[in-house]
Amino acid sequence: MSAHPQSFEILIVPAPDEGRDPAELPRVAVRAAVVRATGELGASGFPRYTGDGLEADIDPATPAVEALLVDGAELDYGLVARVR
């Protein structure tokens, strides 16, 4: 059994988001998705999570999105991904 979380919610929000209240992120998100562990490691070396059109490598210790595809493409310029 894996010690890593089995799911995360990813919020795609407009950048810059530094200094923004984390409680505000769901309100300003342009997309939100719950991703679930696949049991595989991504190219970044972190666990891979997928769901709702997102494919993410997430560092479960921080939790930070280390790699992300949205509907098979890289994240558009001006957007950032945050784990909630």
All heavy atoms as an XYZ file, in Angstrom:
617
protein
N       0.832     -1.185      0.000
C       0.000      0.000      0.000
C       0.873      1.244      0.000
O       1.847      1.339      0.723
C      -0.927     -0.016      1.206
C      -1.855      1.145      1.276
S      -3.091      0.806      2.556
C      -4.256      2.027      2.115
N       0.531      2.212     -0.798
C       1.329      3.418     -0.953
C       1.111      4.383      0.209
O      -0.001      4.523      0.710
C       0.948      4.105     -2.267
O       1.594      5.347     -2.362
N       2.193      5.056      0.619
C       2.088      6.073      1.659
C       1.685      7.420      1.071
O       1.433      8.358      1.801
C       3.420      6.200      2.379
N       1.616      7.510     -0.265
C       1.252      8.754     -0.920
C      -0.259      8.953     -0.876
O      -1.013      7.980     -0.928
C       1.700      8.751     -2.387
C       3.160      8.570     -2.571
N       4.096      9.396     -2.016
C       3.853      7.628     -3.249
C       5.295      8.985     -2.352
N       5.178      7.907     -3.094
N      -0.716     10.213     -0.820
C      -2.156     10.465     -0.912
C      -2.706      9.875     -2.209
O      -2.029      9.865     -3.230
C      -2.256     11.986     -0.924
C      -0.989     12.467     -0.289
C       0.050     11.446     -0.667
N      -3.927      9.390     -2.170
C      -4.527      8.758     -3.331
C      -5.223      9.747     -4.257
O      -5.529      9.404     -5.398
C      -5.496      7.668     -2.888
C      -4.783      6.496     -2.222
C      -3.723      5.885     -3.133
O      -4.046      5.378     -4.195
N      -2.466      5.947     -2.735
N      -5.493     10.952     -3.777
C      -6.103     11.961     -4.653
C      -5.768     13.365     -4.169
O      -5.421     13.571     -3.001
C      -7.621     11.775     -4.722
O      -8.209     12.041     -3.477
N      -5.852     14.292     -5.104
C      -5.662     15.715     -4.843
C      -6.668     16.485     -5.675
O      -7.115     16.005     -6.723
C      -4.264     16.191     -5.287
C      -3.132     15.749     -4.414
C      -2.303     14.723     -4.809
C      -2.878     16.379     -3.210
C      -1.236     14.324     -4.030
C      -1.806     15.997     -2.413
C      -0.982     14.965     -2.827
N      -6.988     17.692     -5.247
C      -7.746     18.604     -6.095
C      -6.755     19.614     -6.658
O      -5.977     20.200     -5.911
C      -8.832     19.329     -5.322
C      -9.646     20.255     -6.211
C     -10.746     20.999     -5.491
O     -10.659     21.168     -4.268
O     -11.678     21.430     -6.173
N      -6.771     19.779     -7.980
C      -5.912     20.762     -8.631
C      -6.782     21.916     -9.104
O      -7.824     21.708     -9.725
C      -5.159     20.148     -9.828
C      -4.208     19.068     -9.348
C      -4.393     21.236    -10.595
C      -3.463     18.364    -10.470
N      -6.346     23.124     -8.789
C      -7.005     24.339     -9.247
C      -6.101     25.040    -10.240
O      -4.908     25.230     -9.977
C      -7.296     25.276     -8.073
C      -8.155     24.709     -6.944
C      -8.198     25.681     -5.785
C      -9.546     24.392     -7.442
N      -6.639     25.401    -11.394
C      -5.905     26.194    -12.383
C      -6.359     27.634    -12.191
O      -7.553     27.938    -12.328
C      -6.207     25.723    -13.822
C      -5.985     24.209    -13.973
C      -5.400     26.526    -14.826
C      -4.581     23.739    -13.770
N      -5.416     28.505    -11.831
C      -5.752     29.899    -11.515
C      -4.893     30.850    -12.338
O      -3.791     30.505    -12.764
C      -5.575     30.189    -10.008
C      -6.510     29.335     -9.167
C      -4.151     29.978     -9.556
N      -5.398     32.070    -12.559
C      -4.595     33.067    -13.266
C      -3.363     33.455    -12.450
O      -3.427     33.542    -11.230
C      -5.540     34.263    -13.406
C      -6.906     33.726    -13.148
C      -6.740     32.538    -12.251
N      -2.263     33.667    -13.142
C      -1.032     34.143    -12.497
C      -1.041     35.661    -12.529
O      -1.690     36.250    -13.386
C       0.182     33.592    -13.235
N      -0.373     36.363    -11.688
C       0.366     35.826    -10.553
C      -0.582     35.553     -9.393
O      -1.568     36.245     -9.215
C       1.342     36.938    -10.205
C       0.631     38.188    -10.585
C      -0.217     37.821    -11.783
N      -0.244     34.531     -8.634
C      -1.086     34.209     -7.490
C      -0.338     34.364     -6.166
O      -0.866     34.073     -5.123
C      -1.681     32.812     -7.624
C      -0.651     31.720     -7.454
O       0.521     31.955     -7.785
O      -1.019     30.633     -6.992
N       0.896     34.876     -6.227
C       1.664     35.102     -5.006
C       0.913     36.098     -4.122
O       0.412     37.111     -4.592
C       3.062     35.661     -5.311
C       3.945     34.706     -6.059
C       3.736     34.784     -7.558
O       3.144     35.753     -8.047
O       4.151     33.844     -8.242
N       0.839     35.766     -2.856
C       0.199     36.648     -1.900
C      -1.324     36.534     -1.881
O      -1.973     37.141     -1.041
N      -1.887     35.776     -2.796
C      -3.341     35.604     -2.828
C      -3.746     34.675     -1.683
O      -3.089     33.676     -1.428
C      -3.768     35.012     -4.159
C      -5.269     34.878     -4.309
C      -5.657     34.369     -5.668
N      -5.578     35.452     -6.627
C      -5.381     35.288     -7.928
N      -5.242     34.085     -8.436
N      -5.323     36.316     -8.734
N      -4.823     35.016     -1.021
C      -5.357     34.195      0.054
C      -5.741     32.821     -0.513
O      -6.523     32.747     -1.460
C      -6.577     34.888      0.651
C      -7.203     34.126      1.801
O      -6.730     33.029      2.145
O      -8.179     34.649      2.367
N      -5.194     31.721      0.035
C      -5.529     30.394     -0.482
C      -7.031     30.091     -0.473
O      -7.518     29.349     -1.314
C      -4.780     29.440      0.442
C      -3.655     30.252      0.984
C      -4.177     31.660      1.088
N      -7.764     30.694      0.441
C      -9.213     30.482      0.493
C      -9.913     31.091     -0.722
O     -11.029     30.701     -1.064
C      -9.781     31.070      1.776
N      -9.246     32.026     -1.400
C      -9.810     32.690     -2.573
C      -9.607     31.877     -3.853
O     -10.296     32.096     -4.849
C      -9.142     34.068     -2.722
C      -9.646     34.898     -3.856
C      -8.887     36.216     -3.987
O      -8.370     36.727     -2.988
O      -8.816     36.705     -5.119
N      -8.682     30.938     -3.847
C      -8.344     30.197     -5.064
C      -9.542     29.513     -5.729
O      -9.682     29.617     -6.951
C      -7.226     29.196     -4.795
C      -5.861     29.797     -4.466
C      -4.840     28.694     -4.200
C      -5.383     30.725     -5.551
N     -10.414     28.825     -4.986
C     -11.557     28.191     -5.676
C     -12.454     29.201     -6.395
O     -13.021     28.893     -7.444
C     -12.325     27.495     -4.552
C     -11.324     27.290     -3.478
C     -10.382     28.462     -3.584
N     -12.547     30.397     -5.876
C     -13.399     31.427     -6.483
C     -12.822     31.947     -7.796
O     -13.563     32.285     -8.714
C     -13.599     32.584     -5.500
C     -14.595     33.626     -5.976
C     -14.782     34.754     -4.984
N     -13.568     35.512     -4.727
C     -13.033     36.409     -5.548
N     -13.584     36.660     -6.699
N     -11.931     37.049     -5.216
N     -11.496     32.004     -7.901
C     -10.865     32.563     -9.101
C     -10.382     31.485    -10.081
O      -9.895     31.814    -11.156
C      -9.689     33.502     -8.741
C     -10.172     34.678     -7.898
C      -8.563     32.755     -8.049
N     -10.528     30.216     -9.709
C     -10.061     29.126    -10.574
C     -10.821     29.102    -11.895
O     -12.036     29.273    -11.924
C     -10.217     27.786     -9.869
N     -10.077     28.907    -12.984
C     -10.701     28.756    -14.296
C     -11.019     27.294    -14.580
O     -11.797     26.994    -15.481
C      -9.830     29.360    -15.427
C      -9.687     30.860    -15.241
C      -8.479     28.690    -15.507
N     -10.419     26.414    -13.770
C     -10.703     24.985    -13.901
C     -10.293     24.306    -12.602
O      -9.306     24.683    -11.981
C      -9.932     24.388    -15.071
C     -10.263     22.937    -15.349
C      -9.822     22.554    -16.726
N     -10.064     21.144    -16.985
C      -9.812     20.591    -18.143
N      -9.306     21.308    -19.129
N     -10.058     19.309    -18.333
N     -11.049     23.306    -12.218
C     -10.730     22.506    -11.032
C     -10.969     21.045    -11.380
O     -11.883     20.724    -12.141
C     -11.593     22.924     -9.852
N     -10.132     20.182    -10.840
C     -10.287     18.753    -11.108
C      -9.712     17.953     -9.955
O      -8.717     18.345     -9.346
C      -9.572     18.372    -12.398
N     -10.355     16.834     -9.671
C      -9.813     15.878     -8.716
C      -9.034     14.850     -9.520
O      -9.544     14.289    -10.490
C     -10.929     15.201     -7.904
C     -10.367     14.094     -7.024
C     -11.660     16.230     -7.056
N      -7.778     14.652     -9.126
C      -6.920     13.680     -9.788
C      -6.615     12.561     -8.800
O      -6.495     12.793     -7.603
C      -5.623     14.318    -10.329
C      -5.925     15.285    -11.457
C      -4.846     15.032     -9.237
N      -6.518     11.350     -9.329
C      -6.278     10.174     -8.501
C      -4.967      9.489     -8.894
O      -4.578      9.503    -10.060
C      -7.435      9.202     -8.646
C      -8.723      9.773     -8.071
C      -9.853      8.834     -8.025
N     -11.108      9.223     -7.445
C     -11.573     10.406     -7.118
N     -10.843     11.436     -7.272
N     -12.759     10.601     -6.602
N      -4.332      8.892     -7.911
C      -3.049      8.213     -8.125
C      -3.192      7.081     -9.131
O      -4.162      6.327     -9.096
C      -2.519      7.664     -6.806
N      -2.215      6.986    -10.037
C      -2.205      5.905    -11.025
C      -1.341      4.731    -10.563
O      -1.410      3.660    -11.159
C      -1.657      6.391    -12.376
O      -0.277      6.748    -12.210
C      -2.451      7.561    -12.920
N      -0.501      4.962     -9.559
C       0.436      3.937     -9.117
C       1.740      3.966     -9.881
O       2.627      3.162     -9.628
N       1.872      4.900    -10.819
C       3.089      5.040    -11.614
C       3.817      6.325    -11.230
O       3.239      7.231    -10.659
C       2.735      5.101    -13.099
C       2.007      3.883    -13.603
C       1.525      4.032    -15.033
O       1.684      5.135    -15.612
O       0.998      3.063    -15.570
N       5.089      6.374    -11.597
C       5.863      7.606    -11.453
C       5.885      8.307    -12.802
O       6.012      7.663    -13.845
C       7.293      7.315    -11.009
C       7.464      6.739     -9.614
C       8.940      6.505     -9.323
C       6.842      7.631     -8.560
N       5.781      9.632    -12.775
C       5.857     10.406    -14.002
C       7.295     10.650    -14.408
O       8.239     10.236    -13.720
N       7.491     11.345    -15.525
C       8.834     11.659    -16.028
C       9.633     12.484    -15.023
O      10.858     12.433    -15.004
C       8.733     12.386    -17.363
N       8.935     13.245    -14.181
C       9.607     14.077    -13.182
C      10.134     13.252    -12.010
O      10.891     13.767    -11.191
C       8.626     15.133    -12.654
O       7.603     14.493    -11.907
N       9.693     11.988    -11.907
C      10.100     11.144    -10.796
C       9.117     11.153     -9.642
O       9.301     10.441     -8.665
N       8.074     11.961     -9.735
C       7.053     12.039     -8.697
C       5.841     11.205     -9.106
O       5.650     10.903    -10.281
C       6.641     13.498     -8.461
C       7.729     14.311     -7.838
C       8.504     15.160     -8.605
C       7.997     14.218     -6.482
C       9.518     15.915     -8.040
C       9.014     14.957     -5.904
C       9.775     15.804     -6.678
N       5.010     10.830     -8.124
C       3.824     10.035     -8.443
C       2.917     10.729     -9.461
O       2.755     11.951     -9.431
C       3.113      9.889     -7.096
C       4.192     10.073     -6.086
C       5.137     11.068     -6.689
N       2.333      9.918    -10.341
C       1.440     10.411    -11.403
C      -0.009     10.327    -10.922
O      -0.424      9.349    -10.315
C       1.642      9.556    -12.651
C       0.682      9.726    -13.785
C       0.888     10.973    -14.639
N       2.221     11.366    -14.958
C       2.894     11.061    -16.052
N       2.372     10.290    -16.970
N       4.103     11.539    -16.239
N      -0.756     11.381    -11.204
C      -2.184     11.470    -10.868
C      -2.928     11.883    -12.127
O      -2.446     12.727    -12.884
C      -2.412     12.519     -9.773
C      -1.813     12.155     -8.434
C      -0.455     12.324     -8.180
C      -2.608     11.638     -7.424
C       0.092     11.986     -6.949
C      -2.070     11.294     -6.187
C      -0.721     11.474     -5.957
O      -0.179     11.125     -4.750
N      -4.121     11.317    -12.349
C      -4.920     11.694    -13.510
C      -6.388     11.826    -13.128
O      -6.852     11.227    -12.158
C      -4.812     10.652    -14.648
O      -5.336      9.414    -14.194
C      -3.386     10.474    -15.128
N      -7.099     12.620    -13.936
C      -8.536     12.754    -13.765
C      -9.060     14.010    -14.402
O      -8.371     15.031    -14.444
N     -10.272     13.941    -14.916
C     -10.971     15.105    -15.480
C     -10.134     15.861    -16.511
O     -10.148     17.090    -16.555
C     -11.428     16.056    -14.378
C     -12.452     15.424    -13.446
O     -13.259     14.604    -13.926
O     -12.447     15.757    -12.251
N      -9.369     15.126    -17.321
C      -8.581     15.754    -18.375
C      -7.215     16.258    -17.942
O      -6.468     16.798    -18.749
N      -6.871     16.094    -16.669
C      -5.559     16.522    -16.181
C      -4.687     15.306    -15.925
O      -5.167     14.253    -15.486
C      -5.678     17.323    -14.887
C      -6.508     18.593    -14.910
C      -6.398     19.308    -13.568
C      -6.106     19.508    -16.034
N      -3.397     15.460    -16.190
C      -2.394     14.446    -15.890
C      -1.257     15.189    -15.202
O      -0.647     16.085    -15.792
C      -1.901     13.798    -17.183
C      -0.998     12.644    -16.978
C      -0.685     11.937    -18.278
O      -1.535     11.921    -19.188
O       0.430     11.409    -18.367
N      -1.022     14.856    -13.922
C      -0.079     15.636    -13.125
C       0.898     14.748    -12.386
O       0.530     13.669    -11.921
C      -0.838     16.493    -12.119
N       2.134     15.212    -12.282
C       3.116     14.621    -11.385
C       3.146     15.545    -10.175
O       3.396     16.749    -10.315
C       4.504     14.581    -12.016
C       4.580     13.690    -13.250
O       3.570     13.045    -13.592
O       5.658     13.663    -13.869
N       2.842     14.981     -8.999
C       2.738     15.799     -7.787
C       3.706     15.284     -6.742
O       3.756     14.076     -6.465
C       1.296     15.768     -7.238
C       0.330     16.350     -8.280
C       1.202     16.539     -5.926
C      -1.132     16.274     -7.901
N       4.461     16.208     -6.144
C       5.335     15.882     -5.019
C       4.442     15.815     -3.779
O       3.953     16.841     -3.316
C       6.395     16.963     -4.859
C       7.314     16.735     -3.667
O       7.053     15.822     -2.860
O       8.287     17.495     -3.538
N       4.178     14.626     -3.249
C       3.256     14.517     -2.127
C       3.792     15.121     -0.834
O       3.022     15.407      0.076
C       3.032     13.008     -1.977
C       4.166     12.370     -2.668
C       4.674     13.333     -3.694
N       5.092     15.365     -0.739
C       5.665     15.933      0.473
C       5.404     17.430      0.594
O       5.301     17.948      1.694
C       7.164     15.667      0.515
N       5.262     18.132     -0.536
C       5.161     19.590     -0.447
C       3.753     20.177     -0.472
O       3.586     21.218      0.165
C       6.011     20.257     -1.530
O       5.752     19.752     -2.792
C       7.455     20.175     -1.174
N       2.711     19.723     -1.025
C       2.445     19.081     -2.311
C       2.489     20.118     -3.426
O       1.744     21.094     -3.393
C       1.055     18.504     -2.152
C       0.382     19.407     -1.175
C       1.470     19.959     -0.287
N       3.347     19.901     -4.360
C       3.524     20.826     -5.481
C       3.344     20.069     -6.790
O       3.738     18.911     -6.906
C       4.914     21.446     -5.440
N       2.754     20.745     -7.761
C       2.598     20.175     -9.098
C       3.933     20.336     -9.813
O       4.388     21.458    -10.042
C       1.469     20.872     -9.880
C       1.371     20.312    -11.289
C       0.140     20.723     -9.154
N       4.581     19.219    -10.139
C       5.900     19.244    -10.775
C       5.805     19.153    -12.295
O       6.712     19.595    -12.990
C       6.763     18.111    -10.228
C       7.011     18.201     -8.734
C       7.830     19.424     -8.333
O       8.569     19.966     -9.172
O       7.730     19.831     -7.161
N       4.725     18.576    -12.810
C       4.485     18.473    -14.252
C       2.981     18.380    -14.446
O       2.280     17.801    -13.613
C       5.177     17.250    -14.835
N       2.489     18.969    -15.552
C       1.045     18.981    -15.757
C       0.703     19.045    -17.233
O       1.302     19.819    -17.986
C       0.426     20.208    -15.062
C      -1.084     20.402    -15.227
C      -1.848     19.328    -14.478
C      -1.481     21.781    -14.738
N      -0.257     18.218    -17.632
C      -0.875     18.307    -18.955
C      -2.363     18.543    -18.743
O      -2.985     17.914    -17.885
C      -0.667     17.024    -19.758
C       0.762     16.706    -20.180
C       0.799     15.351    -20.884
C       1.315     17.796    -21.079
N      -2.913     19.466    -19.504
C      -4.337     19.783    -19.455
C      -4.914     19.402    -20.810
O      -4.536     19.984    -21.835
C      -4.576     21.280    -19.164
C      -6.058     21.600    -19.165
C      -3.927     21.671    -17.843
N      -5.780     18.413    -20.828
C      -6.339     17.897    -22.076
C      -5.235     17.563    -23.079
O      -5.337     17.848    -24.266
C      -7.346     18.887    -22.672
C      -8.526     19.137    -21.743
O      -8.918     18.203    -21.012
O      -9.059     20.256    -21.742
N      -4.124     17.002    -22.576
C      -3.021     16.561    -23.418
C      -2.031     17.634    -23.819
O      -1.077     17.350    -24.545
N      -2.228     18.867    -23.357
C      -1.334     19.972    -23.728
C      -0.758     20.626    -22.470
O      -1.294     20.480    -21.372
C      -2.094     21.013    -24.546
N       0.334     21.366    -22.675
C       0.918     22.108    -21.564
C      -0.032     23.206    -21.119
O      -0.877     23.675    -21.886
C       2.258     22.708    -21.982
C       3.320     21.655    -22.210
C       4.675     22.247    -22.544
O       4.839     23.478    -22.477
O       5.568     21.471    -22.882
N       0.134     23.631    -19.890
C      -0.686     24.688    -19.320
C      -0.462     25.991    -20.078
O       0.673     26.344    -20.390
C      -0.321     24.867    -17.844
C      -1.239     25.718    -16.993
C      -2.638     25.120    -16.954
C      -0.685     25.813    -15.584
N      -1.538     26.685    -20.387
C      -1.440     27.958    -21.104
C      -0.655     28.982    -20.300
O      -0.726     29.016    -19.064
C      -2.834     28.536    -21.391
C      -3.566     27.768    -22.474
O      -2.916     27.057    -23.259
O      -4.811     27.881    -22.515
N       0.080     29.831    -21.018
C       0.827     30.921    -20.403
C      -0.148     31.803    -19.616
O      -1.244     32.086    -20.068
C       1.533     31.732    -21.485
C       2.380     32.844    -20.942
C       3.616     32.574    -20.375
C       1.953     34.161    -20.983
C       4.399     33.589    -19.864
C       2.727     35.185    -20.476
C       3.951     34.888    -19.921
O       4.722     35.887    -19.400
N       0.268     32.231    -18.443
C      -0.573     33.094    -17.615
C      -1.445     32.342    -16.623
O      -2.194     32.945    -15.870
N      -1.325     31.004    -16.618
C      -2.063     30.193    -15.659
C      -1.087     29.375    -14.822
O      -0.012     29.017    -15.288
C      -3.022     29.244    -16.392
C      -4.125     29.885    -17.205
C      -4.887     28.817    -18.000
C      -5.078     30.691    -16.335
N      -1.465     29.113    -13.586
C      -0.656     28.267    -12.699
C      -1.550     27.220    -12.064
O      -2.761     27.412    -11.948
C       0.068     29.097    -11.613
C       1.100     30.022    -12.211
C      -0.921     29.879    -10.768
N      -0.942     26.120    -11.651
C      -1.683     25.041    -11.006
C      -1.347     25.037     -9.521
O      -0.183     25.166     -9.134
C      -1.302     23.709    -11.630
N      -2.375     24.870     -8.715
C      -2.213     24.783     -7.267
C      -2.963     23.566     -6.768
O      -4.051     23.244     -7.239
C      -2.764     26.034     -6.566
C      -1.993     27.287     -6.879
C      -0.599     27.215     -6.241
N       0.197     28.356     -6.627
C       1.262     28.294     -7.406
N       1.640     27.148     -7.905
N       1.944     29.362     -7.707
N      -2.387     22.900     -5.774
C      -3.034     21.746     -5.145
C      -3.782     22.237     -3.914
O      -3.282     23.065     -3.160
C      -1.985     20.690     -4.740
C      -2.620     19.581     -3.905
C      -1.310     20.123     -5.959
N      -4.991     21.705     -3.778
C      -5.787     22.072     -2.601
C      -6.195     20.810     -1.890
O      -6.504     19.812     -2.458
C      -7.024     22.849     -3.049
C      -7.865     23.327     -1.907
C      -8.892     24.282     -2.389
N     -10.097     23.544     -2.762
C     -11.288     23.847     -2.295
N     -11.435     24.868     -1.507
N     -12.340     23.181     -2.676
